[in-house]
Amino acid sequence: MEKHDRNGRSDTVLRIIAALKLVKVAVLLALGIAALVVVHHDPPDVLVRAANIVGVDPESRHLHALASKLGGVSTKHLEEASFGSFFYAALFAVEGVGLWMKKRWAEYFTIGITLSFVPIEIYELARRFSAVKLITLGLNVAIAVYLIVRVTSERGRRPAHARLGIASR
């Protein structure tokens, strides 16, 4: 059975968006940790060993292509990638937890963060097209539009403190 907010709207889509944000957190934390793990090791060697552990064919052309790209990565770049992963994981965690708790401020925050990525995603898509990039852009635009409609449809129905998700005294 679907849960509804006090205005009769379903919370299901909001929870799905929150879950997607929290999945991004898990992936970014794993990438950040992986970058730190290989900082003082040979990244291609670590990749091949990890691939062997999970059962990836060591002769895979994709594995070799990735290993050759990692061969030129400096310690500084790995540390920067790790920091960036942790930073974005923190942003997505705030979004995901706030949305899961159905906080109005999280809806506004998510709109801002999501729309801030759209120009970058369009640039990346124009630079090098891929179906994954197109789907990501479409999904982010759909999320932003859904949240904009959600917050604007309730504007004026509730007092300002309630619209922002702040409890009254």
trRosetta pair geometry for C-beta under 8 A, 3 or more apart (Angstrom, degrees):
i j d omega theta_ij theta_ji phi_ij phi_ji
2 10 5.0 -35 172 -130 135 105
2 11 7.4 161 179 40 85 71
2 12 5.5 -58 -134 -43 106 118
3 10 7.4 106 77 -153 49 59
3 11 4.8 -26 90 35 98 121
3 12 7.5 144 45 -53 73 71
4 7 7.9 -124 164 72 98 47
4 8 5.3 -9 171 -153 138 31
4 9 6.1 147 -156 70 85 27
4 10 5.7 -51 -100 -90 75 41
4 11 6.6 -177 -111 -14 21 87
5 8 7.3 -43 69 23 65 18
5 9 5.2 -4 35 57 104 86
5 11 5.9 116 -45 -65 84 98
5 102 6.8 168 -99 -162 113 140
7 154 6.4 -136 -30 -106 164 106
7 157 7.0 57 -100 128 131 158
9 150 7.3 142 158 -134 163 93
10 13 6.5 84 101 2 104 89
11 14 5.0 -61 -164 47 63 117
11 15 5.7 65 139 -26 86 104
11 102 6.4 -48 -132 -91 124 123
12 15 5.8 -59 -150 37 29 110
12 16 6.4 30 153 -21 65 104
13 16 5.5 -50 -148 33 35 113
13 17 6.5 36 153 -18 65 102
13 146 6.2 -123 151 180 138 145
14 17 5.8 -53 -151 35 31 111
14 18 6.4 33 150 -19 64 106
14 99 5.7 -158 179 -180 86 96
14 102 6.5 62 136 -103 150 78
14 107 7.9 -48 -128 -90 112 104
14 150 7.6 120 -76 -137 107 165
15 18 5.4 -51 -146 37 34 115
15 19 6.3 37 153 -22 66 104
15 99 7.7 171 -95 136 30 97
15 100 6.6 68 -124 -120 68 65
16 19 5.7 -52 -148 35 31 112
16 20 6.5 35 152 -20 64 103
17 20 5.7 -52 -151 33 32 113
17 21 6.6 34 151 -19 64 104
17 99 5.7 -97 96 171 102 157
17 110 7.2 73 152 -178 130 157
17 143 5.6 128 -123 -137 119 109
17 146 7.5 -165 -62 86 140 137
17 147 7.6 129 -153 -61 174 110
18 21 5.7 -55 -153 34 32 113
18 22 6.4 27 152 -16 66 107
18 95 7.7 -164 -120 132 62 72
18 96 4.8 108 -166 -156 67 63
18 97 7.6 123 -158 -59 110 13
18 99 3.8 -162 -82 96 98 110
18 100 4.0 145 177 -61 153 75
19 22 5.7 -57 -146 40 33 109
19 23 6.4 39 152 -23 66 101
19 96 7.4 113 -69 -148 12 108
19 100 7.8 100 -55 -87 60 105
20 23 5.7 -49 -149 31 32 113
20 24 6.7 37 150 -19 62 102
20 96 7.9 -155 72 -105 49 105
20 143 8.0 -120 72 -94 148 140
21 24 5.6 -53 -157 33 34 115
21 25 6.8 42 144 -25 64 99
21 92 4.7 -171 -173 -173 84 87
21 93 7.6 170 145 -80 102 21
21 95 4.7 -131 -151 99 153 107
21 96 3.4 -165 98 -73 114 94
21 99 6.6 112 20 30 145 136
21 110 7.5 -82 -79 -118 144 118
22 25 5.2 -38 -151 25 41 120
22 26 6.8 43 151 -18 64 97
22 92 7.4 174 -79 143 29 100
22 93 7.2 71 -110 -114 67 58
22 96 4.0 142 -56 -174 78 153
22 97 7.7 100 -83 -54 107 63
22 100 7.5 35 -41 -48 131 131
23 26 5.7 -51 -154 33 36 111
23 27 6.5 33 150 -16 67 106
24 27 5.7 -56 -146 40 33 110
24 28 6.0 29 158 -16 68 110
24 88 7.8 -84 152 141 112 103
24 89 7.5 -167 127 -112 77 60
24 92 4.6 -110 94 -166 117 161
24 96 7.8 -174 47 -54 97 130
25 28 6.0 -62 -145 41 25 106
25 29 6.2 26 157 -19 64 108
25 89 4.9 95 -144 -157 65 81
25 92 4.9 -160 -66 99 81 113
25 93 4.8 90 -111 -72 138 82
25 96 6.2 -92 -23 12 129 151
26 29 5.9 -54 -145 36 27 110
26 30 6.4 28 155 -19 62 107
27 30 5.8 -57 -151 36 30 111
27 31 6.4 27 153 -16 65 107
28 31 5.6 -52 -144 39 34 111
28 32 6.1 36 156 -20 66 106
28 85 4.6 178 -175 -169 82 81
28 86 7.3 168 144 -75 103 25
28 88 5.4 -131 -141 89 155 100
28 89 3.9 -167 98 -71 124 95
28 92 6.9 129 14 31 145 139
29 32 5.7 -54 -145 38 30 112
29 33 6.2 29 157 -16 65 107
29 85 7.2 158 -82 148 21 107
29 86 7.3 67 -108 -103 61 65
29 89 5.1 104 -58 -132 75 156
30 33 5.9 -56 -146 39 28 109
30 34 6.2 30 154 -21 64 109
31 34 5.6 -54 -143 37 30 113
31 35 6.4 34 156 -22 64 103
31 81 7.5 -94 150 153 102 103
31 82 8.0 -164 125 -108 70 54
31 85 4.7 -151 92 -127 102 147
32 35 5.8 -52 -150 32 30 111
32 36 6.7 25 153 -14 62 105
32 81 7.6 -167 -110 127 58 70
32 82 4.6 97 -157 -154 71 65
32 83 7.7 133 -137 -35 109 13
32 84 7.9 -164 -97 70 99 54
32 85 3.3 -164 -67 94 93 126
32 86 4.6 110 -139 -50 159 79
32 89 6.6 -82 -12 -14 140 139
33 36 5.7 -58 -152 38 34 109
33 37 6.3 39 150 -26 67 105
33 82 7.7 111 -54 -136 17 104
34 37 5.5 -50 -146 30 33 115
34 38 6.6 14 162 -6 65 107
35 38 6.5 -68 -149 43 27 97
35 39 7.0 55 149 -57 61 87
35 78 4.8 176 -175 -171 90 79
35 79 7.4 170 143 -78 112 21
35 81 4.7 -158 -126 93 154 107
35 82 3.9 -156 90 -68 125 90
35 85 6.6 155 10 8 136 142
36 39 5.7 -23 -156 -18 38 119
36 78 7.5 152 -80 150 31 103
36 79 7.6 69 -99 -107 70 59
36 82 4.9 92 -52 -124 84 151
37 41 7.3 -21 140 21 66 128
37 46 7.0 154 118 -162 103 150
38 41 5.0 -89 -146 60 56 101
38 42 7.8 -69 -163 85 95 20
38 43 4.6 74 167 -101 137 75
38 46 4.7 -141 -106 42 108 163
38 47 8.0 24 -103 -42 149 77
38 70 7.9 -38 152 -174 156 127
38 78 6.3 -129 86 -142 91 145
39 75 5.5 71 -166 -143 82 86
39 78 4.9 180 -98 107 74 138
39 79 6.3 62 -116 -63 126 81
39 82 7.7 -36 -63 -26 117 145
40 75 7.5 42 -77 -117 53 118
41 45 6.8 -116 158 71 100 110
41 46 5.2 89 112 -53 132 122
42 45 3.9 53 89 15 111 118
42 46 6.6 167 82 -16 57 84
43 46 5.7 -56 -143 37 32 111
43 47 6.2 35 158 -22 66 105
43 67 7.9 172 118 -144 81 60
43 70 3.9 -131 123 162 124 116
43 71 7.0 -152 70 -77 103 32
43 73 5.7 14 11 55 163 119
43 78 7.3 -159 -76 -86 129 132
44 47 5.5 -54 -148 35 33 115
44 48 6.4 31 156 -17 67 104
44 67 3.8 79 -141 -168 98 90
44 68 7.2 54 -104 -66 132 29
44 70 5.1 159 -67 83 69 110
44 71 5.0 8 -37 -72 130 81
45 48 5.9 -54 -148 36 31 108
45 49 6.4 30 154 -16 64 107
46 49 5.8 -56 -147 39 30 111
46 50 6.2 30 155 -19 66 108
47 50 5.8 -57 -145 38 28 109
47 51 6.2 31 154 -22 64 107
47 63 7.1 166 142 -164 110 84
47 66 6.3 -157 -175 115 153 108
47 67 5.2 -165 80 -94 138 84
47 70 5.9 138 -25 34 143 163
48 51 5.6 -51 -145 35 31 114
48 52 6.5 35 153 -21 62 103
48 58 6.2 57 -159 -137 95 97
48 63 7.0 97 -102 167 70 118
48 67 6.2 36 -52 -100 95 138
49 52 5.7 -54 -153 33 32 113
49 53 6.6 35 150 -22 64 103
50 53 5.6 -51 -152 31 35 115
50 54 6.6 13 158 -1 67 107
51 54 6.3 -67 -146 48 29 95
51 56 3.8 -74 -166 62 91 119
51 57 7.9 -51 161 60 117 28
51 58 6.3 134 106 -95 121 64
51 60 7.6 -134 -172 31 144 125
51 63 5.4 60 -118 -131 165 133
52 55 7.7 43 -176 -71 28 23
52 56 7.3 -75 -59 53 27 75
52 58 6.0 17 -79 -72 90 110
56 60 6.1 -58 164 -2 97 145
56 63 6.0 143 138 -77 126 134
57 60 4.4 116 80 -47 96 94
57 63 7.2 -161 84 -2 67 140
58 63 6.8 -117 -149 105 32 158
59 63 7.8 94 86 54 12 126
59 64 7.7 -4 -169 -40 36 118
60 63 3.9 85 73 4 104 107
60 64 6.8 -175 92 -7 56 82
61 64 5.6 -54 -147 40 35 111
61 65 6.2 39 152 -23 67 104
62 65 5.7 -51 -145 34 31 112
62 66 6.4 28 155 -15 64 106
63 66 5.9 -57 -148 39 29 108
63 67 6.1 30 153 -20 64 109
64 67 5.6 -53 -142 38 31 113
64 68 6.3 31 158 -20 65 104
65 68 6.0 -55 -149 34 28 108
65 69 6.7 28 151 -17 62 105
66 69 5.7 -54 -151 36 34 111
66 70 6.3 30 153 -17 67 108
67 70 5.7 -57 -146 39 32 110
67 71 6.7 51 150 -40 62 96
68 71 5.5 -34 -155 7 36 122
69 72 7.0 -69 -173 35 36 97
69 73 7.5 45 139 -39 65 104
70 73 5.3 -43 -157 7 51 123
73 77 5.0 -121 -165 83 82 131
73 78 5.9 93 146 -56 116 90
74 77 4.7 100 56 6 78 100
74 78 7.1 -140 98 -3 44 86
75 78 5.7 -55 -150 36 33 112
75 79 6.3 32 153 -18 66 106
76 79 5.8 -56 -149 37 31 110
76 80 6.3 30 153 -17 65 107
77 80 5.6 -53 -144 39 32 112
77 81 6.2 35 155 -21 65 105
78 81 5.7 -52 -145 36 30 112
78 82 6.3 33 153 -21 63 106
79 82 5.6 -53 -149 35 31 114
79 83 6.4 32 153 -18 64 104
80 83 5.7 -52 -147 36 32 111
80 84 6.2 33 154 -18 65 107
81 84 5.7 -54 -146 39 30 113
81 85 6.3 34 154 -22 64 106
82 85 5.7 -54 -149 34 29 112
82 86 6.5 25 155 -14 64 106
83 86 5.9 -60 -150 39 30 107
83 87 6.2 32 153 -22 66 108
84 87 5.6 -53 -144 35 31 114
84 88 6.3 21 161 -9 65 107
85 88 6.2 -60 -146 42 26 102
85 89 6.1 31 154 -24 63 110
86 89 5.4 -52 -143 35 31 116
86 90 6.5 36 155 -23 63 101
87 90 5.9 -55 -157 30 29 111
87 91 6.8 27 148 -15 63 103
88 91 5.4 -48 -148 35 40 114
88 92 6.2 34 156 -14 70 106
89 92 5.9 -58 -144 43 29 106
89 93 6.1 36 153 -27 64 107
90 93 5.6 -52 -145 32 29 115
90 94 6.7 32 155 -19 63 101
91 94 6.0 -56 -156 32 30 109
91 95 6.5 27 150 -14 65 107
91 113 6.1 159 171 -135 120 145
92 95 5.4 -52 -147 40 37 114
92 96 5.9 36 156 -20 69 109
93 96 5.8 -55 -138 40 28 109
93 97 6.0 20 165 -11 65 110
94 97 6.4 -58 -139 42 22 102
94 98 5.9 20 162 -15 60 117
94 106 7.4 -162 147 -120 72 93
94 109 6.8 -85 126 144 110 151
95 98 6.0 -68 -147 42 21 109
95 99 6.1 15 162 -14 64 112
95 106 6.2 130 -145 -166 45 93
95 109 6.1 -151 -98 110 78 109
95 110 4.7 107 -145 -91 110 92
95 113 6.2 -101 -74 48 134 151
96 99 6.0 -58 -143 39 25 106
96 100 6.1 27 157 -21 63 108
97 100 5.6 -53 -145 35 30 114
97 101 6.3 19 157 -9 64 109
97 106 7.7 -140 85 -113 55 143
98 101 6.0 -64 -148 44 28 103
98 103 4.5 -78 -168 52 82 122
98 105 6.5 -89 -164 86 135 83
98 106 2.5 172 131 -92 117 131
98 107 8.0 -138 130 -26 110 48
98 109 6.5 38 81 48 162 137
98 110 7.6 -165 82 -39 119 105
99 102 7.2 33 -178 -80 37 33
99 103 7.3 -88 -73 41 25 77
99 106 4.8 -149 -55 134 57 132
99 107 6.9 106 -104 -73 84 63
99 110 6.2 42 -64 -47 120 149
101 106 7.2 118 58 -10 90 152
102 165 7.9 176 121 -120 59 118
103 106 4.3 87 75 -2 97 108
103 107 7.4 -163 98 -10 55 79
103 165 4.0 80 -164 -165 72 158
104 107 5.6 -49 -158 27 41 113
104 108 6.8 36 149 -12 69 101
104 151 7.0 113 -157 -119 89 102
104 162 7.6 99 -18 146 152 46
104 163 5.6 173 176 161 161 40
104 164 5.3 -168 89 -166 124 13
104 165 3.5 -172 30 -40 84 95
105 108 5.7 -55 -153 40 38 109
105 109 6.0 41 149 -22 69 109
105 164 5.5 39 -66 -177 89 72
105 165 4.8 -107 -6 41 84 128
105 166 7.7 68 -39 -47 119 81
106 109 5.3 -51 -140 40 33 116
106 110 6.0 36 157 -22 66 106
106 165 7.2 42 5 -25 80 170
107 110 5.9 -54 -145 37 27 110
107 111 6.5 33 152 -23 61 103
107 147 5.0 -179 -166 -161 89 109
107 150 6.3 -114 -155 94 142 122
107 151 5.2 163 125 -65 133 116
108 111 5.7 -51 -150 31 32 114
108 112 6.6 29 154 -16 64 106
108 151 6.5 103 -70 -112 77 163
108 164 7.8 -27 0 -127 142 69
109 112 5.9 -59 -154 37 30 110
109 113 6.2 21 156 -12 67 110
110 113 5.9 -54 -137 42 31 106
110 114 5.7 29 163 -18 67 113
110 143 7.3 -93 154 150 115 113
110 144 7.9 -159 130 -98 82 63
110 147 5.9 -153 91 -110 112 169
111 114 6.1 -61 -141 41 21 108
111 115 6.1 13 164 -11 62 114
111 144 5.5 101 -137 -142 68 79
111 147 5.0 -150 -72 104 95 129
111 148 5.9 109 -125 -68 131 78
111 151 7.3 -73 -38 9 145 143
112 115 6.2 -63 -143 41 22 103
112 116 6.2 26 157 -27 61 109
113 116 5.7 -56 -151 29 29 115
113 117 7.1 25 154 -18 61 102
114 117 6.2 -61 -163 30 33 108
114 118 7.4 49 143 -40 63 94
114 140 5.2 -178 -170 -167 98 92
114 143 5.6 -129 -144 95 158 116
114 144 4.7 -165 106 -71 128 99
114 147 7.7 122 31 29 147 141
115 118 5.4 -29 -158 -1 47 121
115 144 5.2 105 -64 -127 87 147
116 119 7.8 -49 -177 24 37 97
117 120 5.5 -66 -162 46 54 112
117 121 5.7 53 145 -26 84 108
117 140 6.1 -94 83 -163 118 158
118 121 5.6 -57 -142 38 30 111
118 122 6.3 31 159 -20 66 104
118 137 7.0 93 -135 -145 70 86
118 140 6.4 -169 -81 115 81 127
118 141 6.6 85 -112 -78 120 85
118 144 7.6 -38 -54 -13 128 158
119 122 5.7 -53 -146 35 32 111
119 123 6.3 35 154 -19 65 105
120 123 5.7 -54 -150 36 31 113
120 124 6.3 29 153 -16 65 107
121 124 5.7 -54 -144 40 31 110
121 125 6.1 34 154 -22 65 108
121 133 6.6 170 -166 -172 85 88
121 136 6.3 -143 -140 107 130 105
121 137 4.5 163 143 -92 132 94
121 140 6.7 156 -14 41 167 149
122 125 5.6 -55 -145 37 29 113
122 126 6.3 27 156 -16 64 107
122 137 6.8 103 -70 -128 61 138
123 126 5.9 -59 -148 39 28 108
123 127 6.1 29 154 -22 64 110
124 127 5.5 -54 -143 36 30 114
124 128 6.9 -42 178 46 64 81
124 133 5.8 -142 114 -144 106 137
125 128 7.8 -100 -147 69 18 44
125 129 6.0 41 -175 -109 65 60
125 130 7.7 -119 -123 34 67 64
125 133 4.7 177 -92 134 83 126
125 134 6.2 103 -131 -76 126 66
125 137 6.1 -19 -51 -36 144 148
126 129 7.7 20 -110 -66 16 79
128 133 7.8 123 93 -12 73 159
129 133 7.0 -145 -157 59 39 129
129 134 7.3 24 -162 -46 82 110
130 133 4.6 92 61 6 87 103
130 134 7.0 -156 93 -5 46 86
131 134 5.6 -56 -149 39 35 113
131 135 6.2 35 154 -19 68 106
132 135 5.8 -54 -146 37 30 110
132 136 6.2 32 154 -21 64 107
133 136 5.6 -53 -146 36 30 114
133 137 6.3 32 155 -19 64 105
134 137 5.8 -53 -148 36 30 111
134 138 6.3 29 154 -17 64 108
135 138 5.7 -56 -147 40 31 112
135 139 6.1 31 155 -20 66 108
136 139 5.8 -55 -145 37 27 111
136 140 6.3 24 157 -16 63 108
137 140 6.0 -59 -147 38 28 108
137 141 6.3 25 157 -16 64 108
138 141 5.9 -57 -146 38 29 109
138 142 6.2 29 155 -19 65 108
139 142 5.7 -56 -147 37 29 112
139 143 6.3 32 154 -21 64 105
140 143 5.6 -50 -146 34 32 113
140 144 6.4 31 155 -17 64 105
141 144 5.8 -55 -148 38 31 110
141 145 6.2 30 155 -18 66 107
142 145 5.8 -54 -143 38 30 109
142 146 6.2 33 156 -21 64 107
143 146 5.8 -55 -148 35 27 112
143 147 6.4 19 157 -12 63 109
144 147 6.0 -61 -148 41 28 105
144 148 6.1 30 155 -21 66 108
145 148 5.7 -53 -144 36 30 112
145 149 6.3 29 157 -17 64 106
146 149 6.0 -59 -152 38 27 108
146 150 6.2 29 151 -23 63 110
147 150 5.3 -52 -143 36 34 117
147 151 6.2 23 162 -12 69 104
148 151 6.3 -59 -144 41 27 99
148 152 6.0 13 163 -8 65 115
149 152 6.2 -64 -137 46 24 101
149 153 5.9 28 163 -27 64 112
150 153 6.2 -56 -144 29 20 109
150 154 7.1 1 160 -5 55 110
151 154 6.3 -70 -156 41 31 102
151 155 6.7 51 147 -47 65 96
151 163 7.7 87 -162 -169 89 95
152 155 5.3 -30 -148 0 43 121
154 157 5.2 -86 -166 40 59 121
154 158 6.2 1 163 6 100 111
154 163 6.8 165 115 -118 106 88
155 163 6.6 56 -111 -127 61 138
158 162 4.0 -104 163 92 123 126
158 163 5.3 158 84 -58 109 76
159 162 5.0 88 60 11 76 105
159 163 7.2 -138 99 -10 37 89
159 168 7.5 45 78 -73 141 129
160 163 5.6 -53 -146 32 34 113
160 164 6.6 19 161 -8 66 107
161 164 6.2 -64 -152 43 30 103
161 166 4.6 -87 -167 77 81 103
161 167 7.5 -30 155 100 115 11
161 168 5.3 109 101 -79 145 82
162 165 7.6 46 -176 -72 34 23
162 166 7.6 -101 -72 56 23 63
162 168 7.2 -26 -60 -36 84 106
